[in-house]
Amino acid sequence: MGQKVNPISFRLGVVKTWGSRWYAEKKDFARFLHEDIKVKKHVLHTFNQAAIASVEIERASDKIRVNIHTARPGVIIGRKGADIDRLREDLQTITGNKEIHINIREIKNPSIEAQLIAENIALQLEKRIAFRRAMKKAIQRAMDSGAKGIKIQTKGRLAGSEIARAEGYLEGKVPLHTLRADVDYGFAESQTTYGKIGVKVIVYKGDIIQKKHSPDAAETKGETLTEPADRATTEAPHAPDA
């Protein structure tokens, strides 16, 4: 998997969108980019136990909207919203007292989120659980939860071996060259006593078919399709036979 392009960046603008969505002048672009990196790092570090799959940032004028996709929203919100208020204050300090809006979006099916799967396997490796067992359980759980295919690879000094190697499992189908395929990608590192072990996860959730314009769809939306005048034909009535 080392020579493969990132499945998410490969599909940007087709079936995937960017993690930061805003427009900036040339003089502000670098500053906004560094702010986004600091915001994401702060959120992931502060709530490292909240099962956060992704953090999206949108900007409009002096307002910033931060969308946090998590499987455990209660951990981020805190008791009576205390933790999320503290997070908002921290983000205002990072961004220069800009207006911050935080949206917590719950992940309904965390078993097929690639990033959460990778982090879960990495955590198990740190607890000295056998890497093959951790991968097989994650694959079985994902397939039972509705995934069409999943591929997991671990790489490093597996089981304390002297020579680093890579091992992986694949179940179902994982189309990496099909742009319409909804493919999720996640990566995590496990810090063990033998060194770091990398975990890569690719999950195939199905195809995203974009709707095409059709006469049936136009009628449903209340549109009318008329034939061009130069192509319209009229039929003259037949004269009665004498």
C-alpha positions in Angstrom: 0.0 0.0 0.0 3.0 2.3 0.1 2.8 3.1 -3.7 -0.9 3.8 -3.7 -2.3 7.3 -3.8 -4.5 8.5 -0.9 -8.0 7.4 -1.8 -9.6 10.5 -0.4 -7.4 13.1 -2.2 -7.7 11.0 -5.4 -11.5 11.6 -5.3 -11.6 15.3 -4.3 -14.1 17.2 -6.4 -15.8 13.9 -7.6 -17.4 12.2 -4.6 -15.2 13.6 -1.8 -14.9 17.2 -0.6 -12.1 19.2 1.1 -11.6 19.2 4.9 -11.1 23.0 4.8 -13.6 25.0 2.6 -13.0 28.7 2.2 -11.6 31.4 -0.1 -8.8 33.8 0.8 -6.6 36.4 -0.8 -3.0 35.5 -1.5 -1.7 37.4 1.5 -4.1 35.6 3.9 -3.9 32.1 2.5 -0.9 30.9 4.5 -2.2 32.3 7.8 -5.6 30.7 7.4 -3.9 27.4 6.5 -1.7 27.4 9.6 -4.8 28.3 11.7 -6.7 25.4 10.3 -3.8 23.0 11.1 -3.6 24.3 14.7 -7.3 24.1 15.2 -7.5 20.5 14.0 -4.4 19.4 16.1 -5.9 21.1 19.2 -9.3 19.4 18.8 -7.8 15.9 18.2 -5.3 16.3 21.1 -7.8 17.7 23.6 -10.4 15.0 22.8 -8.3 12.1 21.9 -10.7 9.7 23.7 -13.8 11.0 21.8 -13.5 8.8 18.7 -13.2 11.7 16.3 -13.1 10.6 12.6 -12.6 14.0 11.0 -12.7 17.8 11.6 -14.0 20.1 8.9 -13.5 23.9 8.8 -15.5 26.5 6.9 -14.8 30.2 6.8 -17.0 33.2 5.9 -15.8 36.7 6.6 -14.8 36.7 10.4 -16.8 33.6 11.2 -15.4 30.1 11.4 -17.6 27.0 11.5 -15.9 23.8 12.9 -17.7 20.5 12.1 -16.5 17.7 14.3 -17.6 14.1 13.3 -17.4 11.9 16.3 -18.8 8.6 17.6 -19.0 10.0 21.2 -20.5 13.5 21.1 -21.1 13.5 24.9 -17.4 13.5 25.6 -16.9 16.7 23.6 -20.0 18.5 24.8 -19.3 17.7 28.5 -21.6 18.3 31.5 -24.0 21.1 30.7 -21.8 22.1 27.7 -18.8 23.1 29.8 -16.2 21.3 27.6 -17.5 22.7 24.3 -17.6 26.2 25.8 -13.9 25.8 26.9 -13.1 24.5 23.4 -14.7 27.5 21.8 -12.6 29.8 23.9 -9.4 28.0 23.0 -10.2 28.2 19.3 -10.9 31.9 19.6 -7.4 32.3 21.1 -5.8 30.3 18.2 -7.7 32.2 15.5 -7.4 35.7 16.9 -10.8 36.1 18.6 -12.9 35.3 15.6 -16.5 34.1 16.0 -16.4 30.3 16.3 -19.4 28.0 15.7 -18.9 24.4 16.6 -21.2 21.7 15.2 -21.0 18.2 16.7 -22.1 15.5 14.2 -22.6 12.0 15.6 -21.3 9.1 13.6 -24.1 6.5 13.5 -22.0 3.6 12.3 -18.5 3.9 13.7 -17.6 0.3 12.7 -17.2 1.3 9.0 -15.3 4.6 9.6 -11.7 3.9 8.4 -10.0 6.4 10.8 -11.8 5.0 13.9 -10.9 1.5 12.8 -7.3 2.3 12.4 -7.1 4.1 15.8 -8.9 1.2 17.5 -6.4 -1.3 16.1 -3.4 0.9 17.1 -4.8 1.1 20.6 -5.1 -2.7 20.8 -1.5 -3.1 19.6 -0.3 -0.9 22.4 -2.2 -3.2 24.8 -0.2 -6.2 23.5 -3.2 -7.8 21.7 -2.1 -10.0 18.8 -2.2 -7.9 15.6 -3.8 -10.7 13.5 -6.6 -11.0 16.0 -7.2 -7.3 16.1 -7.3 -7.0 12.3 -9.7 -10.0 11.8 -12.1 -8.7 14.5 -12.2 -5.2 12.9 -12.8 -6.7 9.4 -15.6 -9.0 10.7 -17.2 -6.1 12.6 -17.1 -3.8 9.5 -18.5 -6.4 7.1 -21.3 -7.1 9.6 -22.1 -3.4 9.8 -22.7 -3.0 6.0 -19.3 -2.4 4.5 -18.9 -3.7 0.9 -15.2 -4.3 1.4 -12.3 -3.6 3.7 -8.5 -3.7 3.5 -6.2 -3.5 6.6 -2.4 -3.4 6.7 -0.1 -3.2 9.6 3.6 -2.5 9.2 6.6 -2.5 11.6 8.2 -4.8 14.1 5.1 -7.0 14.4 5.0 -9.2 17.5 8.5 -7.9 18.4 10.2 -9.5 15.3 13.8 -8.4 14.6 13.0 -7.4 11.0 10.1 -5.1 10.2 7.5 -6.5 7.8 4.0 -5.8 6.6 0.9 -8.0 6.9 -2.6 -7.3 5.9 -6.0 -8.7 5.2 -8.6 -8.0 2.5 -12.3 -9.0 2.5 -14.9 -8.1 -0.1 -13.9 -5.7 -2.9 -12.0 -2.4 -2.6 -12.0 -0.6 -6.0 -9.2 1.9 -5.8 -9.4 3.2 -9.4 -13.2 3.7 -9.6 -13.8 7.4 -8.9 -17.5 7.0 -8.1 -16.7 4.5 -5.4 -17.2 5.8 -1.8 -13.8 4.7 -0.4 -12.8 5.8 3.1 -9.2 5.9 4.3 -7.6 6.0 7.7 -4.2 5.9 9.2 -2.9 5.6 12.8 0.4 4.8 14.6 0.8 2.5 17.5 3.7 3.3 19.9 4.9 -0.1 21.2 8.0 -1.1 23.2 9.5 -2.4 20.0 8.9 0.9 18.1 6.1 2.3 16.0 3.7 0.2 14.0 1.7 1.8 11.3 -2.0 0.9 10.6 -3.7 1.6 7.3 -7.4 1.0 6.7 -9.4 1.3 3.5 -13.2 0.8 3.6 -15.5 0.5 0.5 -19.0 1.6 1.3 -20.6 1.4 -2.2 -20.9 3.6 -5.3 -22.1 7.2 -5.3 -24.2 7.6 -8.5 -24.8 11.2 -9.5 -28.3 11.8 -10.9 -28.5 12.7 -14.5 -31.1 15.0 -16.1 -34.0 13.0 -17.6 -37.6 13.8 -18.7 -39.0 11.8 -15.8 -36.9 13.8 -13.3 -38.0 17.1 -15.0 -41.7 16.2 -14.6 -41.1 15.4 -10.9 -39.6 18.8 -10.3 -42.5 20.5 -12.1 -40.5 21.4 -15.2 -41.9 21.2 -18.7 -40.0 19.9 -21.7 -41.0 21.4 -25.0 -39.9 20.3 -28.4 -38.0 23.0 -30.5 -40.1 24.8 -33.1 -37.9 23.7 -36.0 -38.5 20.0 -35.0 -42.2 20.3 -34.3 -44.4 18.6 -36.8 -48.1 18.9 -37.5 -50.3 16.3 -39.2 -52.9 17.5 -41.7 -56.3 15.8 -41.5 -57.0 13.3 -44.3 -59.6 14.3 -46.9 -62.6 12.0 -47.0 -62.7 9.5 -49.9 -65.1 10.4 -52.6 
